Amino acid sequence: DLLAIQNPKDGNSQFVKSLDGGHFTYQSSKVGINDGVIIYNGWTRITFETVYRSEWVGVTGIEGDDCVPKLKKLFEYVASKGGGTVVIQDGVHSLNTVYVDNTDGYTEHYAFGMYNNVTIEGTSRDKTIFKVKDGLVNEAPKRWGLFVDNHRHDIVNFTAKNFKVDFNGYNNLCTATLQPVHVVALVWDAYTAKGLTFDNIWCDKNASWNSFFIGTRCVDATIQNCLFTEHSDSIPNNLIKDHSSIYINGMNPRVINNVFLMPENSTSYISTGIEAHGVN
């Protein structure tokens, strides 16, 4: 426990193995600062350039341990420092907290926002997994997004890559009463952001209409090298048919080298793999 060390002196260093582990050095000039990420009452984390790690805020990668409030805190911190890369460690990261935003009277349910000049990067799309909670369709009956912009007009240069999203569709079945508008998406309501990149992401078992929804005023959005498996009515007992796994709009959108696979032993109605609108 860094805070239990008695009478530390400037330049003292410690290596900590706990969930917020890493190398720290003591700076008495910062003794009154505790931001919960980099500085703990003078003990200042030794970082490498602008790379931050999910373990620093107590994310475990153990299924069932809610990562949402912890990672949201870290993303917001990195954005406040001008940006950087957040590396998410291996494991199953449960998305159990649902936030609600009513900007402009339009209700959004979401896990994380989007953050200026921030890159969220897993180790690989096989080992770094975000998993949607059971029964999300009851808690967010219209629309939910892992990443949303909440109608902000100042989101620029946000990137997410190298991870899997298990949408947990077998435990989030859509009934007829939820049609025709039900979206559980990796990115939803990206209407006004600029410079979005989603790369090498595996979207698995999504029981809703879309996995990506890029809106009308988004500029320079890229979706590339992503994998889509088991969507919509390929999931047994799910009633919503695929509308468009990728819905992309706005100015200068790019959809490159994405793959759509359906189970060999099921019949599925795919309305549209990719639905594109907008300019260029």
C-alpha positions in Angstrom: 0.0 0.0 0.0 1.7 3.2 -1.2 -0.2 5.4 1.2 1.0 3.3 4.2 4.7 4.0 3.6 6.0 6.2 6.4 8.0 9.4 5.7 8.8 8.9 2.0 11.4 11.2 0.4 11.6 12.8 -3.0 12.9 10.3 -5.5 11.9 7.2 -3.5 10.6 4.5 -5.8 8.3 1.6 -5.3 6.9 -1.3 -7.5 3.3 -2.2 -6.6 1.8 -5.6 -7.6 -1.9 -4.8 -6.7 -4.6 -4.1 -9.2 -3.3 -0.6 -9.7 0.2 -1.9 -10.0 3.3 -0.4 -11.6 6.3 1.7 -10.8 5.9 4.8 -8.7 8.2 7.6 -7.6 7.6 10.0 -4.8 7.2 13.8 -5.4 6.5 15.8 -2.3 5.2 18.7 -4.4 2.2 16.6 -5.3 1.4 15.3 -1.8 -2.1 16.8 -1.9 -3.0 15.3 -5.2 -4.9 12.0 -5.6 -6.5 11.5 -9.1 -6.9 7.7 -8.7 -5.0 7.0 -11.9 -1.5 8.6 -12.0 -0.9 10.4 -8.6 -1.7 9.0 -5.2 -0.8 11.7 -2.6 2.6 12.4 -4.0 3.3 8.9 -5.3 3.4 9.4 -9.1 3.1 6.6 -11.6 6.0 6.2 -14.0 4.3 6.0 -17.4 5.7 5.2 -20.9 4.8 8.1 -23.2 1.0 8.3 -23.5 0.2 4.6 -22.9 -2.2 3.7 -20.1 -3.3 0.3 -18.9 -6.7 -0.9 -17.7 -5.1 -2.6 -14.7 -4.3 0.8 -13.3 -7.9 1.4 -12.3 -8.6 -2.0 -11.0 -9.9 -3.8 -14.1 -9.4 -7.5 -13.6 -10.5 -9.2 -16.8 -12.5 -11.7 -14.7 -16.0 -12.4 -16.1 -18.6 -10.9 -13.8 -16.4 -8.1 -12.6 -18.0 -4.9 -14.0 -15.4 -3.0 -15.9 -17.6 -0.1 -17.0 -17.2 2.5 -14.2 -13.5 1.8 -13.9 -12.7 2.1 -17.6 -15.0 5.1 -18.1 -12.9 6.9 -15.4 -9.7 6.0 -17.2 -10.9 7.0 -20.6 -12.1 10.4 -19.3 -8.8 10.9 -17.5 -6.7 10.2 -20.6 -8.9 12.5 -22.7 -8.4 15.2 -20.0 -4.6 14.9 -20.5 -4.9 15.5 -24.2 -5.3 11.9 -25.3 -3.3 8.7 -25.5 -3.7 4.9 -25.8 -5.5 2.7 -23.3 -4.4 -0.9 -23.5 -7.1 -3.4 -22.3 -5.6 -6.6 -20.9 -6.7 -10.1 -21.8 -9.8 -11.5 -20.2 -13.6 -11.2 -20.3 -14.6 -7.7 -19.3 -18.3 -7.6 -18.2 -20.4 -4.6 -19.3 -22.8 -4.5 -16.4 -23.4 -0.8 -15.8 -25.9 1.0 -18.1 -25.7 4.8 -18.2 -28.5 6.9 -19.5 -28.3 10.2 -21.4 -31.3 12.3 -22.4 -29.5 15.0 -24.5 -32.0 16.8 -26.8 -34.8 14.6 -25.4 -33.3 11.5 -27.2 -32.7 8.7 -24.7 -29.4 6.8 -25.1 -28.4 3.8 -23.0 -24.6 3.2 -23.1 -21.5 1.9 -21.5 -18.8 4.4 -22.6 -18.8 7.6 -24.5 -16.3 8.6 -27.1 -13.2 10.5 -26.1 -11.0 13.0 -28.0 -7.7 11.7 -29.2 -8.1 8.4 -27.3 -7.3 5.0 -28.7 -8.8 1.9 -26.9 -6.8 -1.1 -27.8 -7.0 -4.8 -26.8 -4.2 -7.3 -27.2 -6.2 -9.3 -29.9 -9.7 -9.9 -30.9 -9.4 -13.4 -29.6 -8.2 -12.6 -26.1 -9.6 -9.2 -25.1 -13.3 -9.6 -24.8 -16.1 -7.2 -23.8 -19.3 -9.1 -22.8 -22.8 -7.6 -22.7 -24.8 -8.3 -19.6 -27.8 -10.7 -19.5 -31.2 -9.1 -20.0 -29.9 -5.9 -21.5 -33.0 -5.7 -23.8 -35.1 -5.2 -20.7 -32.9 -2.5 -19.2 -32.3 -0.7 -22.5 -35.4 -1.6 -24.5 -34.8 0.7 -27.5 -31.1 1.2 -28.0 -27.7 0.7 -26.4 -24.2 1.4 -27.5 -20.8 0.4 -26.2 -19.5 3.7 -27.7 -21.8 6.8 -28.3 -21.2 10.5 -28.8 -24.4 11.6 -27.0 -25.0 14.3 -29.7 -21.8 16.1 -28.7 -20.3 18.3 -31.4 -16.7 18.2 -30.2 -15.6 14.5 -30.5 -12.5 14.1 -32.7 -10.0 11.3 -33.4 -11.4 8.3 -31.5 -10.2 4.8 -32.2 -11.1 1.4 -31.0 -9.4 -1.8 -32.1 -8.2 -5.3 -31.4 -10.9 -6.8 -29.3 -14.1 -8.9 -29.4 -17.6 -7.9 -28.3 -19.8 -10.8 -27.2 -23.2 -9.3 -27.5 -24.6 -12.2 -25.6 -27.5 -12.6 -28.0 -28.7 -15.9 -26.5 -29.5 -14.0 -23.3 -30.7 -10.9 -25.1 -33.4 -12.2 -27.4 -35.6 -9.7 -29.1 -39.3 -10.3 -29.0 -42.0 -9.0 -31.4 -42.9 -6.2 -29.0 -39.4 -4.6 -29.4 -39.7 -4.3 -33.2 -39.1 -2.4 -35.3 -36.6 -0.2 -33.4 -34.1 -2.2 -31.3 -30.4 -1.6 -31.5 -27.6 -3.1 -29.4 -24.5 -1.8 -31.1 -20.8 -1.4 -30.7 -21.1 2.2 -31.9 -24.4 3.9 -31.9 -25.6 7.5 -32.5 -22.2 8.7 -33.9 -23.9 11.6 -35.5 -21.5 14.4 -35.1 -18.0 12.9 -34.4 -15.0 13.4 -36.7 -12.2 11.0 -37.3 -13.5 7.6 -36.0 -11.7 4.4 -36.6 -12.9 0.9 -35.7 -10.3 -1.8 -36.6 -10.0 -5.6 -36.2 -13.0 -6.0 -33.9 -15.0 -9.2 -33.7 -18.8 -8.7 -33.3 -20.4 -11.9 -32.1 -24.0 -13.0 -31.3 -25.7 -9.6 -31.8 -29.5 -10.2 -31.7 -30.5 -6.7 -32.8 -30.6 -4.6 -36.0 -27.1 -3.1 -36.1 -23.6 -3.5 -34.8 -22.4 -0.2 -36.2 -24.6 2.9 -36.6 -22.7 5.9 -38.0 -25.0 8.9 -38.4 -25.7 11.7 -40.8 -23.2 14.4 -39.7 -20.2 12.1 -38.9 -17.0 12.9 -40.8 -14.2 10.5 -41.8 -15.4 7.2 -40.1 -13.6 4.0 -40.9 -14.7 0.4 -40.2 -12.1 -2.1 -41.3 -10.9 -5.7 -40.7 -13.9 -6.5 -38.6 -15.6 -9.9 -38.2 -19.3 -10.5 -37.8 -20.7 -13.8 -36.6 -24.1 -15.1 -35.5 -26.3 -12.1 -36.0 -30.0 -11.5 -35.6 -32.3 -14.4 -36.6 -29.5 -16.8 -36.9 -29.7 -16.9 -33.1 -32.5 -19.5 -32.2 -35.8 -18.0 -31.0 -34.7 -14.4 -31.9 -37.4 -12.6 -33.9 -35.6 -9.6 -35.2 -34.1 -9.9 -38.7 -30.8 -8.3 -39.5 -31.4 -4.8 -40.8 -27.8 -3.7 -41.6 -24.8 -5.0 -39.6 -22.9 -1.9 -40.7 -25.0 1.3 -41.2 -22.7 4.1 -42.2 -23.5 7.6 -43.2 -22.0 11.1 -43.2 -19.0 12.5 -45.1 -16.1 10.3 -46.4 -17.1 7.0 -44.7 -14.8 4.0 -45.4 -15.7 0.3 -45.1 -12.8 -2.0 -45.8 -12.1 -5.7 -45.6 -14.9 -6.8 -43.2 -16.1 -10.4 -43.1 -19.6 -11.7 -42.4 -20.1 -15.4 -41.4 -23.3 -17.2 -40.5 -23.6 -20.6 -38.9 -23.7 -23.4 -41.4 -26.5 -25.2 -39.7 -29.0 -22.3 -39.6 -31.0 -20.3 -42.0 -30.8 -16.5 -41.6 -32.4 -13.6 -43.4 -29.8 -10.9 -44.0 -31.4 -7.7 -45.2 -28.2 -5.8 -45.6 -24.6 -6.5 -44.5 -23.6 -2.9 -45.3 -25.9 0.0 -45.7 -24.2 3.2 -46.9 -25.4 6.7 -47.3 -23.9 10.2 -47.3 -21.1 11.8 -49.4 -18.0 10.2 -51.0 
